[in-house]
Structures are given as structure tokens and as C-alpha cells.
Amino acid sequence: MKQTTLIGGGLVGSILACFLSKNGHSVQIFERRSDPRGNDAERGRSINLALSDRGWRALEKIGLAEKVRPIAIPMKGRMIHHLDGTTNFIPYGDDNQAIYSVSRGDLNKIMIAEADEFNHTDFFFNQRCEAVDFENSTVSFRNTKTGALTTQQVGLTFGSDGAFSELRYAMQRTHNFNFSQTYEPYAYKELHIPEDAAGQWQLEKNALHIWPRQSFMMIALPNTDGSFTCTLFASYDGANGFDSIKTDADIEKYFSTHFPSAFKLMPDLVRDFKKNPTSSLVTMRCYPWVHNNFALIGDAAHAIVPFYGQGMNCGFEDVNVLFELLVENSNQEEWLEAYQQSRKPNADAIANLALYNYIEMRDLSARPDFQLRTKIEKRIAAHFPERFMTLYSMVTFSKLPYATALSKSKEQSELLDKIMHLHDIENQWESASVLKLAEEWLKEKGL
Ligand SMILES: Cc1cc2nc3c(=O)[nH]c(=O)nc-3n(C[C@H](O)[C@H](O)[C@H](O)COP(=O)(O)OP(=O)(O)OC[C@H]3O[C@@H](n4cnc5c(N)ncnc54)[C@H](O)[C@@H]3O)c2cc1C
């Protein structure tokens, strides 16, 4: 049996453990935190995230989709909340297409429990990786409860230890390793809209809610208990930045001024705002992802900003691709090399797309010209389904590599720019001439 070590048993580490265990690897997972299934699990806030097709594909392959479905709430589109209290719903795709809100903690627990079913898989909780010695192929872990340090001899080892990966930190000191990190000038804070007295959702349940305010925004995703987890994204400083919110009165004024429709549903706003951290957002890129028998995966290889809801989905796709390569080729060096070469351009592409999507969500999504452009893009996609897909669909609902989605969307922008400049497009967008122009463009491009 092949001995494999994982550093980090978060979302990507735990699904990777399932794949490797099923494939007959003997897997040991060292996780810094305590067992989330236990009583002394660190009780986090109710934090959810959007699971989309790429993530579901990995869950399906490992046979976990049916266990995850009961905790997944479909969100069929964006519900835009304007300042005057009006809303408009923008579907993500056709009626069958949705992204799904899932609790990060519950998803992690399901995957850990699944991997733990194998008697050749062992989880070691409260074990923080502190050092990696590539020459001797050892990893040292500190027991966070007792302080004891142990050094393990390891074979194939994955760093699934997130954005601040200890394995990546060790790789940074090896020859020819490139690394960059870019902090965004904005931050986020998680907040809460509770369920109503009957335990029901106080906003439309099957939507991702957005309060776009040009340079900042709030979003909300539904939880299974009837509540919503909200996230405020704003700059650190400047007008409407976090630094401008200092006192209880400031908090109330900020929300009642900018998000009045949400404010009235947030009875614990002041307490939550003061208690919950203001967290930074960072993009991290590095290469190579493989050093000898050590490899990076998930956020450890590519931490991205959350605006496309793809960080975890991308990490799950890493696992999916890695697994396919591993099954096809028994030469470890070759499949690890193929893995990093295939994933790196896609990780870079989704990192760029995620940065762009912040602008789209906080600003463009509320603008009539952008909404018109989106409607035209969807109409073309509906008429030429084999030849044209919206960017959102390519990223969220397709198997297309992220890098292909990015390059195709740049090309498609040419057509959309042309259409948006047509005379009286506000009234003509449903006319046959728009589709004719699209068809000519598609032919010209050989599509
Ligand atoms: C605000 C926000 C919203 C997001 N929303 C979405 C979304 O809607 N959809 C989506 O797909 N993605 C989303 N993401 C991204 C997603 O959270 C990450 O991409 C995903 O968690 C990456 O999984 P991971 O397992 O690689 O890393 P992590 O989830 O960070 O897990 C790393 C694990 O390693 C452990 N660890 C860390 N250091 C050590 C160490 N030294 N030793 C041992 N263990 C260690 C940690 O305790 C943790 O359990 C969001 C991110 C943020 C910040």
C-alpha cells in the first residue's frame, strides 16, 4: 500500500483523503485544528460557501454528492438589492442551473467522516506542521495541546494546508521557486441575518443576495436553519471603508444608510460587527507546485479572492484532475508533473477572473447598461447553445478549463461591445438583427 501524508485536513485535504483512500493509499492526515466532529471542536461562526459544478463533479466521483445534497441550498441567481429597497433577480442560467450554499463546517465533517471509514486512513488532529526537511524527507508536527514535537519520515506528501501553507513556506527556500502574494486594499467581515420566529428565511431562500454599492457591497447566502450569513466587503480606509466605522452609532448609521433593507433584519448587528474579525483578502501564486515527493494543492498552491465563488471548487477540481492522472499513470514523477502543468494556467486564470468579478458584483451588477449586456449575452447563448456560452456559465456550469473560459470570454467581449454600441440597443436588444450580427460573428470566428 502506498503511504501518503497530507498536511491539512480542511476542504481540499479531506476530499483528497477520500480519493486516495479509495484508491488504496494508506493516508495519514495531520490537521492543526481539533476534530470538527468532536465536542471540543472549535465552534466557528456559521460560514457558508457556494458549491458549483466543478465541486459537485469531484463529490460525485467520490460518491459523496448524495450525502452533501441535504445540506446544499440551491441559489438560482443573484438578487440585487437597490438602495431604494427595490430588488431584481438575475438568473445564473436556465431554470435547472444553480450554485449551492453549503456550510463549510458540515461539508468538512462529511468528508472527514467518509475518509475515516477506511481503516488504512488515520487523522491526527491538533498537529501543526512546523517544519519540512526535503533532504531527509521528514515533516515535524507540534501537538497544539501538549506542545510535543514529533518528526515523521514521509513518502508522497501533499500540502493541503491552505493559503498560509507551511509546506509552501519551506518550498520558498528551495531553488527556482517563484512566489507572489498580493493583498487587496479591501477586507471582509461576516455578519448574520437570523431566521424569523417560524424558523423561516427572511429573504428569498434560493438566491445569492447582493447589495452593490459601487465601491463596496454586502452579500448574503442562505443557511439550512433559515438564517443567512452576510459578508460585507469594503476598503480598509477612505469613504465607506472599515476605518470609518468606529462606534456603535457608526455601525448603525452605516448599515441603515447603505443597506436599509438588510439592516432591519439584523438585530445583533452591532454585537456581530464588533465580535467578528475584519479579514484581509489575498491572491497567492507560486510555481512549481511539486518538489521531489512533495506537492501543493488547493489554496496552498493558489489562494484567490472569493468573488467568483471558485476557490474550493478549483481545489476540488485539482483533486479530480490529480486523481485521473494518478489512475492513468503509475509513474509518480510523471503524474505529479502532468498535474502541476495542467492546473497552473487554470489557477492563474481563475485568480484573474475572481479579481474582475469583485468589480462586477459591487458596481456593474447594479448598472442598467451592464444588466442589458448580461441579458444580451444570455440571449445569444440561448440561441446558439453549442457555439456560445456566457462567461459565468463557462466558469460555473461547465467543464471548460478556466484558462479557456477566460480567453473565450475575451473574444466574446468583442461581439458584445459591438452590439452594445448599436443604435437604440435599449429597445432593440430583442430584435432579429442582434442575433444576425451574433451569427455572422460566430461564423467569422469559425464557431
Ligand atoms: C470569505 C470567503 C468566501 C469564500 N467563498 C467561497 C465560495 O463561495 N466558493 C468557493 O468555492 N470558495 C470560496 N472561498 C474559498 C475557499 O474557502 C477556499 O478556496 C478553500 O477553503 C480552500 O480549501 P483548502 O483545503 O485548500 O484550504 P483551507 O480550507 O484553508 O484548509 C486548510 C486546512 O489546513 C489546516 N492547516 C493550516 N496550516 C496547517 C499546518 N501548519 N499544519 C497542519 N494543518 C494546517 C487548516 O487548519 C485547515 O483545516 C471563500 C474564501 C473566503 C475567504
The ligand as a Gaussian input file, in Angstrom:
#p B3LYP/6-31G(d) Opt

LIG

0 1
 C      -14.779000      34.974000       2.588000
 C      -14.524000      33.792000       1.725000
 C      -15.553000      33.258000       0.975000
 C      -15.320000      32.170000       0.149000
 N      -16.351000      31.683000      -0.604000
 C      -16.129000      30.652000      -1.444000
 C      -17.192000      30.135000      -2.232000
 O      -18.315000      30.633000      -2.188000
 N      -16.927000      29.086000      -3.059000
 C      -15.691000      28.532000      -3.143000
 O      -15.510000      27.589000      -3.934000
 N      -14.669000      29.009000      -2.404000
 C      -14.859000      30.035000      -1.553000
 N      -13.842000      30.506000      -0.784000
 C      -12.515000      29.899000      -0.912000
 C      -12.420000      28.641000      -0.065000
 O      -12.694000      28.946000       1.284000
 C      -11.009000      28.056000      -0.187000
 O      -10.620000      28.008000      -1.520000
 C      -10.982000      26.659000       0.400000
 O      -11.275000      26.701000       1.778000
 C       -9.598000      26.046000       0.185000
 O       -9.545000      24.797000       0.812000
 P       -8.151000      24.260000       1.346000
 O       -8.459000      22.961000       1.989000
 O       -7.153000      24.345000       0.275000
 O       -7.709000      25.319000       2.457000
 P       -8.390000      25.570000       3.863000
 O       -9.857000      25.460000       3.776000
 O       -7.799000      26.835000       4.383000
 O       -7.890000      24.356000       4.755000
 C       -6.543000      24.258000       5.164000
 C       -6.507000      23.320000       6.354000
 O       -5.152000      23.138000       6.736000
 C       -5.042000      23.325000       8.122000
 N       -3.703000      23.851000       8.365000
 C       -3.224000      25.095000       8.076000
 N       -1.932000      25.191000       8.426000
 C       -1.585000      23.986000       8.933000
 C       -0.374000      23.474000       9.460000
 N        0.733000      24.229000       9.565000
 N       -0.365000      22.173000       9.906000
 C       -1.476000      21.393000       9.812000
 N       -2.655000      21.849000       9.330000
 C       -2.704000      23.122000       8.884000
 C       -6.131000      24.319000       8.499000
 O       -6.477000      24.218000       9.866000
 C       -7.253000      23.879000       7.570000
 O       -8.050000      22.886000       8.139000
 C      -14.031000      31.594000       0.054000
 C      -12.990000      32.122000       0.821000
 C      -13.227000      33.221000       1.643000
 C      -12.086000      33.786000       2.430000

